[in-house]
Amino acid sequence: MNNGRPDRLPGEREPAVEIARVLRVDHAGEYGATRIYQGQLDVLGRSRVAGEIRQMAETENRHLARFEELLCEWRVRPTLLQPLWTVSGYALGAATALLGESAAMACTVAIEEVIDEHYRDQARRLADMAPGLREEILGFRDEEIAHREIAIVHGAENTIGYGLISAAIKAGSRLAIWLSTRV
């Protein structure tokens, strides 16, 4: 209490709980991204977009490593759903790559659009409680936006069924975020 007023409104989570949820879901998301790119690389091998996918995967691996450090620093457990993300991330990557290079890129665009929104929302919530973490997340967001732009340049929006593929991947990404935040 501060001057007779509570620091939080009823229903608001403790800062430590909110930070734990942020770290858990972001770690899961970066892990899932590495699995998606691995599935794509295993299918596309030496295609003309493989180099771009490798570079994006390297960025995701760097993000993942940082979130693993943050989980330890903040003493937060990873999501219990990681085995599910291992399989489903790889399957999504492989499946979109089997549809072709542009579908693999469409997958990146859809996911990065959801992540842009997700990281922006987290940054807003973390502004007062963890400004350093907020700045790191905003830096990662900038790199995710760059991935989206790369994917667009490589024909993502030319994919047959782009709207349907994008909507399905976005819905799955939002569900994964919701679940990983809580479990």
C-alpha positions as CSV (number, residue, x, y, z in Angstrom):
1,M,0.0,0.0,0.0
2,N,1.1,3.5,-0.8
3,N,-0.7,6.4,0.9
4,G,-3.6,4.1,1.6
5,R,-3.8,3.0,-2.0
6,P,-2.9,-0.5,-3.3
7,D,0.1,-0.7,-5.7
8,R,-1.9,-2.9,-8.0
9,L,-5.5,-3.1,-9.1
10,P,-7.6,-6.2,-8.1
11,G,-6.9,-9.0,-10.5
12,E,-3.5,-7.7,-11.5
13,R,-0.6,-10.2,-11.2
14,E,2.4,-9.7,-8.9
15,P,5.3,-8.4,-11.0
16,A,7.3,-11.7,-10.4
17,V,4.4,-13.7,-11.7
18,E,4.0,-11.5,-14.8
19,I,7.7,-11.7,-15.5
20,A,7.7,-15.5,-15.1
21,R,4.9,-15.8,-17.6
22,V,6.7,-13.5,-20.1
23,L,10.0,-15.5,-19.8
24,R,8.2,-18.8,-20.0
25,V,6.2,-18.0,-23.1
26,D,9.1,-16.2,-24.9
27,H,11.5,-19.1,-24.2
28,A,8.9,-21.5,-25.6
29,G,8.3,-19.3,-28.7
30,E,12.0,-19.0,-29.5
31,Y,12.4,-22.7,-29.0
32,G,9.5,-23.4,-31.3
33,A,11.0,-21.0,-33.9
34,T,14.3,-23.0,-33.9
35,R,12.3,-26.2,-34.5
36,I,10.3,-24.6,-37.4
37,Y,13.4,-23.4,-39.2
38,Q,15.1,-26.8,-38.7
39,G,12.1,-28.5,-40.3
40,Q,12.3,-26.1,-43.2
41,L,16.0,-26.6,-43.6
42,D,15.7,-30.3,-43.6
43,V,13.2,-30.2,-46.4
44,L,14.6,-27.3,-48.5
45,G,18.2,-28.3,-48.1
46,R,20.1,-26.3,-50.7
47,S,17.2,-24.2,-52.1
48,R,17.6,-20.6,-53.0
49,V,16.1,-19.5,-49.6
50,A,18.1,-21.9,-47.4
51,G,20.7,-19.3,-46.7
52,E,18.1,-16.8,-45.5
53,I,16.4,-19.5,-43.4
54,R,19.8,-20.4,-41.8
55,Q,20.4,-16.7,-40.9
56,M,16.9,-16.4,-39.4
57,A,17.5,-19.6,-37.4
58,E,20.8,-18.3,-36.1
59,T,19.0,-15.2,-34.8
60,E,16.3,-17.4,-33.1
61,N,19.1,-19.6,-31.6
62,R,20.6,-16.4,-30.1
63,H,17.3,-15.3,-28.7
64,L,16.7,-18.8,-27.3
65,A,20.1,-18.8,-25.6
66,R,19.3,-15.4,-24.0
67,F,15.9,-16.6,-22.7
68,E,17.6,-19.7,-21.3
69,E,19.9,-17.4,-19.3
70,L,16.9,-15.3,-18.2
71,L,15.0,-18.4,-17.0
72,C,18.0,-19.2,-14.8
73,E,18.5,-15.6,-13.6
74,W,14.8,-15.2,-12.7
75,R,14.4,-18.8,-11.5
76,V,11.6,-19.6,-13.8
77,R,10.8,-23.0,-15.1
78,P,10.2,-23.5,-18.9
79,T,6.8,-24.5,-20.1
80,L,5.8,-28.1,-19.6
81,L,4.7,-28.2,-23.2
82,Q,8.2,-28.1,-24.7
83,P,7.9,-31.7,-25.9
84,L,4.8,-30.7,-27.8
85,W,6.6,-27.7,-29.3
86,T,9.5,-29.9,-30.3
87,V,7.2,-32.0,-32.5
88,S,4.7,-29.4,-33.7
89,G,7.3,-26.8,-34.5
90,Y,9.3,-29.2,-36.6
91,A,6.2,-30.5,-38.3
92,L,5.0,-27.0,-39.2
93,G,8.4,-26.1,-40.6
94,A,8.6,-29.3,-42.7
95,A,5.0,-29.1,-43.8
96,T,5.3,-25.5,-45.0
97,A,8.6,-26.3,-46.8
98,L,7.0,-29.3,-48.5
99,L,4.5,-26.8,-50.0
100,G,7.4,-24.8,-51.4
101,E,9.8,-22.0,-50.7
102,S,7.1,-19.3,-50.7
103,A,4.9,-21.3,-48.3
104,A,7.9,-21.6,-45.9
105,M,8.3,-17.8,-46.1
106,A,4.5,-17.4,-45.6
107,C,4.9,-19.3,-42.4
108,T,7.6,-16.8,-41.2
109,V,5.4,-13.8,-42.1
110,A,2.4,-15.2,-40.2
111,I,4.4,-16.1,-37.1
112,E,6.3,-12.8,-37.0
113,E,3.1,-10.8,-37.3
114,V,1.8,-12.5,-34.2
115,I,5.1,-12.1,-32.4
116,D,5.3,-8.4,-33.3
117,E,1.9,-7.9,-31.6
118,H,2.9,-10.3,-28.7
119,Y,6.2,-8.6,-27.9
120,R,4.6,-5.1,-28.2
121,D,2.0,-6.1,-25.6
122,Q,4.7,-7.5,-23.3
123,A,6.8,-4.4,-23.6
124,R,3.8,-2.3,-22.5
125,R,3.2,-4.5,-19.5
126,L,6.9,-4.6,-18.5
127,A,7.5,-0.9,-18.8
128,D,7.5,-0.2,-15.0
129,M,8.3,-3.6,-13.6
130,A,11.3,-4.7,-15.7
131,P,12.6,-2.0,-18.0
132,G,15.8,-3.8,-18.9
133,L,13.8,-6.9,-19.9
134,R,11.4,-4.7,-21.8
135,E,14.3,-3.2,-23.9
136,E,15.7,-6.7,-24.7
137,I,12.3,-7.9,-25.9
138,L,11.9,-4.8,-28.0
139,G,15.3,-5.5,-29.6
140,F,14.2,-9.1,-30.3
141,R,11.0,-7.7,-31.8
142,D,13.0,-5.6,-34.2
143,E,14.8,-8.7,-35.4
144,E,11.6,-10.6,-35.8
145,I,10.1,-7.8,-37.9
146,A,13.2,-8.0,-40.1
147,H,12.5,-11.7,-40.6
148,R,9.0,-10.9,-41.7
149,E,10.4,-8.4,-44.3
150,I,12.9,-10.9,-45.6
151,A,10.1,-13.5,-46.0
152,I,8.0,-11.0,-47.9
153,V,10.9,-10.2,-50.3
154,H,11.2,-13.9,-50.9
155,G,7.6,-14.3,-52.1
156,A,5.6,-15.2,-49.0
157,E,2.6,-13.3,-50.2
158,N,2.7,-15.1,-53.6
159,T,1.9,-18.5,-51.9
160,I,-1.2,-20.2,-53.2
161,G,-3.7,-20.1,-50.4
162,Y,-1.7,-17.5,-48.6
163,G,-4.7,-16.1,-46.6
164,L,-5.7,-19.5,-45.4
165,I,-2.2,-20.6,-44.5
166,S,-1.5,-17.4,-42.7
167,A,-4.8,-17.5,-40.8
168,A,-4.2,-21.1,-39.7
169,I,-0.6,-20.4,-38.6
170,K,-1.6,-17.2,-36.7
171,A,-4.3,-19.1,-34.9
172,G,-1.9,-21.9,-33.9
173,S,0.7,-19.3,-32.8
174,R,-1.8,-17.5,-30.6
175,L,-2.9,-20.8,-29.1
176,A,0.7,-21.8,-28.4
177,I,1.3,-18.4,-26.7
178,W,-1.8,-18.7,-24.6
179,L,-0.9,-22.3,-23.5
180,S,2.8,-21.7,-22.9
181,T,2.1,-18.6,-20.7
182,R,0.0,-20.8,-18.4
183,V,1.5,-24.3,-18.5
